[in-house]
Amino acid sequence: MKQPFFYDITLRDGNQSLKKPWDIKEKEYVFDLLCELGVQAIEVGFPASSEMDFEACKLLAQKAPEDVVISGLARATKGDIARAAEAIKYATKPRIHTFITLSPFHMEYVLNKTPEQTREIAVEAVKYAVQEIGKNGEVQFSVEHFGDCGENLDFVIETLKDVVEAGATTINLPNTVERYRPMRFLNMVEKVRKALPEHVTIAVHCHNDLGMATATTVESYFKGAVQLECSLNGLGERTGNTNLYEVAIALHNSGVEVPLDLSKFYETAIDIAHASNVKIHEKAPLIGSDSLAHRSGIHQDGALKTKDMEMGAYRPINPTLIGRNDNEKIAFTSQSGKTAIFEIVKSQGYPITIKEAIRISHKAKEMAESIGEVSTDQIVALYINHVLDVKGKFDFIDFEKKSENRYELKFMYENNLYHPEGEGNGPVACCLNALKNAGFEQKLVHYEQFALDETLLGSSSRAMSVIHMEKDDTKEEIIARAVDSDTARANVKAIFNAMNLIYQ
């Protein structure tokens, strides 16, 4: 198959749909972005529409790279065609794009012309455009509302044969208003492709009225439409035109060589959103802020298990392909679970185990059911309040060193004050022996201690202790943590957090 030829219409279709169309300087800015992406053709505007648009088209034609086709739109009238030719003649590869409708509905009710009259206008317009553009240029002809030509397709094909004979080398088949299923349109494209000479380039130009412009464009390529008319961010009349990024990535994922700099897609999308003052919807494919977000527990599990793989369980591409450096986002709602808690806390630099994530997930769910999505800060607060500071029957008060190997504990248990002493090799052993002397003997399985990044909890010299204890009745291993600026106190606080978990 031939390599897809991307013909960008942001500066024409996209621009004319804006509440405040771009001025010359703004058009030049967008033009430069398109050249950086590597599109092969750019429709720079509609020169006959205004003096400003004429001057913009002229400027862009003058500065265009030699390998980029520069196209100007013109209705099938001599005035429009001459104006377009004058504006774009400075380009190395100029193209006049002229059009007229051939749909029965529009010929009768909009043009007020018979099919024979419309055919004559089309052919004469192409002949004049060929004359005006000269030997270095080319002519593209569009059947406006081609998608509405199902009932008179044979007439359209015969007209297109005449148009090609008159000198048009590109035939564009627009789905000017998307009304029907894509397959109906695809069958029409295929029939035109088979009817016209092989040297003629078939193009499609799809609007998104029913939300299927990308699908229709991509599948049209596989039916023989080599030129794909697309717009940055899908800008265009009404609900927009085919989105360049979506088409390019769909083809890329299908094994088609795409001659564009895919790595610039994300940055360009952000730039165009600012330039057009049209925000990118959070759910926009590939580019939207939520396009990498996972809130369902099942999706989060799969996403995390494949996050370092080229193909993700729940993403179409590796986001770096389009220059996107943010990773998949794990957010917590009432539909999320322990995996989200674990990932969110870990992403903030805190150590956590799945068991600890389970411990606070029900509290996070309760919060989510009340307020909706729980923020990262709120998840971290739950971690601090319910993992680093476990409330329960034990209330640690003080830990005082009496001698080298002897400490006194002070704590409350069910409103009773205890102050036992214990001996041992180090604070942990002394604390456990003191608890044993007070009637609360527990088995220590393991403990460890390490420094905590001082930026995490907003204080310097933070030590974290991790205690592993075994519940006597079930042999279940309990893990508890605590932090303090003093290492010994961090150990003791972790032991009391473990006691509160055991005695829940």
Summary of the structure (lengths in Angstrom):
residues: 504
radius of gyration: 34.3
end to end distance: 68.4
largest distance: 110.3
contacts: 1754
relative contact order: 0.07
helix: 45%
strand: 22%
